[in-house]
Amino acid sequence: MLLNSQPSRLGKVAKLEVHKAKVLDFEFNPFDKNMLATCAEDNFLKVSRIPEGGLTTDLKDALVTLGGHDKKVIGLHWHPTASNVLASAGFDHKVKVFDVEASAAIIEYDTQHSDALNHIRWNRNGSLMATACKDKIVRVFDPRDQKVAQEVLAFQGSKKASVEFLDNHNMIAVTGFTKTSMRQIKLYDVRNLSTEAWVEDVDQSAGVMIPFYDHDTSVLFVGGKGDSTIKYFEVTPDAQPLHFLSAFSDTKSHKGFCFIPKAECDTTKCEIAHCLRIVGDNVVPVSFQVPRKAADQFQSDLFPDAYAGIPSATCADYMSGANAEPTLTSMRPGERVTAEVQTFVAKKSYAELEAELAAAYARIAELEAAAQ
């Protein structure tokens, strides 16, 4: 598979300033394009609502504040099928799963990690979670069960490792460093982590690699913090499951990047992925396109039914043990299912209810005193 990558640029925008320390990770809610979760060195996660059309002034007040970590929160990931479920990983060795609407942690998974967390990811239906830890071990488990399903010592290098599920091939991809600082991608069969299914040497750059997997085309994108390139590979069921395709290259390096939902890609341009790179203080979009002569015609092999951005379960369903498959939509123009705007009302915390109750009792006492 051949791809073209085309950069374009956006102007500067207003700032989101809801944290008191450096932000370490962010992700938009898959079911609400205007809801952004962030985590930072202030030990908190914040969920903010971005106005339709984007920020025009600095936003300083978050919609929801989620606490409970004792040290900085290094990563977060929204549940892919259950609404208002958000997972976080901290330097306090803890994984937490939050009911965002209730502003409360519903799971604290703190008995299995012996060191600070580095990275966290759900699989495609949210039944499993994978973590990369500073102890160099990658773990795969269901956070509703305090036991670790499987674990493997993935890399000997001291730098951060990251993990991504390749569900349609029953594998996980782990990116990290060898003892000699070679950057590598390792593939493991998620059903048996005892041996690598494949090891790919990437290069000896210093940037920590960030993996992103497009389930629909089986393309794995990998780029590092401080890199000016994003390399992409095709995953296949062959004896050699990872094949290098090409690389996007720029003159400027990025601090990080993320990808927009697949359903937002432009099928008329054979765009299979759209990346947003953080370059300096700007966001730089990059479009990954498959060059075809009949690009104006719908390419069904490139665009199978994709993730629709519609929840297929509730937080209560997830906590009851249910595992719902993602809701899919046609990518054919005119046939895509449009997600309805999600109604979100943050429930008051226990502390807020206590304060309101105390104020009510004080008011009652005032009225009773006045009546005497």
N, C-alpha and C positions, 0 to 999 in steps of 0.2 A: 504494500500500500504506500503510495506517495502522497505527501502533503505539501501544501504551500502555506506559509505563515506570513501574515501581513499586519504590520504594526500601524496604529493610529494613536492620536494623542488627545487628552482631555485637559481643559484648563484647571486652574486651582479652584478648590471648593472650600466652604466653611469647615470648621473643625468640630469633631466630636470630643468633648472634654469631660467625660463622666468619671474618669479614674483619677486618683491622686498619685499614681506612679506609672511607670512604663507599661504599655499594653504589649502582651506577649502573643496573643492569638485572637482571631475574630472569625465569625461565620454568620451568614444570614440564615434565618429560619427557613427551612425548605418549604414550609407551608404559608409563609407570610413574607413576601419580598421586601417589606419595609421594616422588618424586625431584625435587629442586629445584636448578636451576643458577643461580648468582649471579655477577656480576662487579663489580669495584670499582676504586677509585682506588689500591689497593695493587698493581696490575698483575697480579692473579691472577683466575682463575675457580675457583669452588668448587662441588662437587656434593655436596649433603647429602641424607640420607634423613630425611624427616619421619615420625615414628611414626604408625601407624594411629590415627585419632581426633584427631590434632593434637598440638602441643607442650603438655606440662604443666609442663615446666621449661625454662630457657634451654639452647639447643643451641650448644655452642662448638667441636665437632670435626666437620669435614667428612669425607665419605666419600672424596672424591677432590679433590686440588689440582692445577690445571692452570696451568703457568707458561709463560713464553716471550715474553710481551709486555714491551717495554722502558718503556712508559708505561701510563697508566691504560687500562682496558678499558671502552669506552663502551657496548657492546652485545653481545648473544649471541642465538642462535636454534638450537633443535634441528632436526636434519634431519627432514622430515615422513614419510619412508618407511623410512629405514635406521636400525636400532637403534644406540644408543650413539654417534651422530655429532653433534658439537656445533660450531657455528661461532662465531667471536668477531671483533669489530672493535675496534681500538685507536687511541689517539692517536699511536702509533708508525708510522702509515700502513700497518699490516699487517692482513690478514685471515688468521686461522688456522682450520683445521678439525682437531678433535681426535677421536681414538678414546678415548672416556671410559673404557672398560673397561681399555685398555692404559695409561691416564694419559699419553698422548703425542700430540703434534701430528703429523698425517699429511700435512697440506698447509700450506705457508706461502706465501700470495699477497701478495708485498710489492713488486712491481715496477711496478704500474700506478697506485697512488694517490700523488698529490703532496702530500697534506696529511693531517691527522687525519681518521679515519672518524667519521661521525655516526650511521649507522644501517645495519642489515644485515637482509636477508630472503631466505629460500629461496622458490622457487615451489612449486606444489602437489605436484609429484612429486620435488622436490629436484634436478632436472637443471640448474637455473640459479640464480644468486644475483644480487641487486641490492644496491647500496650507495649511500648518500648520503655525500658527502665535504665537508669544510670548504672545498675548492676550488670548491664550488658545482656540481660535476659528479655526475650520477647515472650509474652504470655497471651494465651487465647482462652477466654472463659465467658460464662454467662454471669454478669454482675449480680443477678438475683440469687445466685448460689455462691457462697463464700469460698468454694473450692476452685482451684485453677484446673481447667480442663487439660491444657497442655502447655509446655514451656520449652524453650530452646535457647542455648547460649549462641546468639547469632553472630556477634562481632567481638573481636578482641580489642579494637581501637577504643580510645577513651572518649571520643566525640559522640554527639547525639546520634541515635538511630531513629528511624521513622518506619511506620508500617502501614500497609494498605491491603484491603481484601480484594482478591480477584475471584469473586464468587462464581462466575460462570465457568471457571476452570478449577474450582475447589482448591484454590491456592491463596497464599498471602505473599506479598512482596515486602521485603525489608531492605531499607537502604541504610548504609553505614560505612564504617572505616575499618580497614585491617590494621594490624600493628605497625605496618610500614606506611600508613596514611593513604593507602589506595582506596578510593571510593568504589564501593561495590553495590550491586543489586543482587539479593538472594531471593530465590523463590522456594517456598515450602508447600507441600501438600498439607492443607489445613487439617486433614484427618490423621496425619502422621508427621509430626515436626522433627522426627529423629534424624533425618538426613535432608540435605538440600536437594531440591529438584533441579535447580540450576544456579550457577554463580556467574555473574557478568561483571568484569572489570570495567569501570567507567573512565576514571582518570585520577590524577593526584592533586586536584584542586582542593582548597581548604574549606569551601563552603558546605555547610550541612545541607544534605539533599532533602527535598520535599517531593513526595510522590503523589500523583493524581491518576486515577484509573477511570477511563471511559468504558463502562460495562458494555455499551451497545456496539462498539467497534473493536473491543479488546485492545485498545491502545493505552499504554502506560507512559505518562509524561513525568519527567524527572528534571528538576532544576535545583540549584543550590543557592543559599543566601550569599549574596555577593557575586554570583555568576552573571554573565551577560547572555547565557544560552539556556534553552530548554530542550532537552533531548527527548525523543519519543521512540518507543519500542512497541512492536506488535507481540501480543501473547497468543500462543497457539497450543493445540493439544499434542504437538509433535514431540519427538524425543528431545529436541532443542526447543524449549517452549518460549524463549525470548529472542526476538529478532530486531536489531537496530534498524530504524527507518530513516531518520534524518534529525536535524536540529534547527530550531529557530535561533538566530544569532543577532545581537544588537551591539552597538558601540558602548552602551551604558549598562551598568550592572543593576540588578534589582535587590531590594531588601527582602522581598517575598512575593508570592503570587497566589491567586486562587482562580477558580473557573466558574463561570455562570452556569445556571441550570441548562441541561441539554435541550429542553423544550424551547428555550429562547434562541437557539442557534438558527441561522438563516439557511434553510434547506435549498433555496434558489441559488445559493453560491456554493453548495456542497460543503458548508461549514459544519465540521463535526465537533469542534470545540472552540470555545472563546475564553481566552485567559485575560486576567487583569493583573498586570505587574505593578508593584510599587517601586517607582524609580525616583529617587530623591524625595521630593514632596508632591510628586504627581502620580496619578494612576494612568498607566499606559495599556490600552487594550491590544491584544494580539489575536488575530483570527486564524485558526488552523483549517485549511480547506483542501479537499481532494480535487486535483485538476482533472476535469472531465469535459469533453466536447459538448455534451448535452446537459450542461449544468442547469439549464433552465427547466429541465424535466425532473420530476421527483425521482430520486434514486432510492428505491426501496431497500436495496442491500446495505446502503449506508445509514439508513434511518428506519430501523425497526421501531416498534412501539417503545416509547421512552418514559422515564420517570415523570409523572404528571405534576408533582408538587401538591398532591392532595392526600391528607392523612387517611390511612386505612385502619387505624386503631386509636384508642384513647390512652391516656396515662394509666387509667384504671385497668384497661385491657392488658397492657404490658405488665403491670404489677401482678396481675392474676395468673401470669404465665403464658399468655397468648402470644403467638408470633405471626403477625400478619404480613403477607407479601405486599410489595409496593404497588400502589395504584399506577397504571400505565396509561398513556395516551398516544394516539396516532401522531406522527410527525408530519403527515401530509397536510399542506396548507389548506385551511378551511375545515379540517376535520379534528383539529386539536381541541381537547377538552380544556376549558379555561377554569382554573381554580377559583372558587368563590373566596371573597375576602373573609378571613377568619375573625370571628368575634373573640376578643381577648379582654378579659377583665381581671386584673391582678387582685387576688384575694388578700385581705389584710392579714398581716403576720400576727402571731400570738402577742408580741410586744405591743403592736399597735392596738389590738383589741383590749389588752390590759390597760393601756393608757386611756382609751376611750371610756372604759368601764370606771376607772378611777375618777375621770372628769365628770362622768354622770353622777356618781355617788356624791362628789363634792357639790355639784349643783343641787342635788336633792337636799343635801344638808343645809345649803343656803336658803332654799325655799321653805324648808320646815322651820328654820330659825326665824325667818321673816314673818311666818304665819302665827308665831306664838305672841 
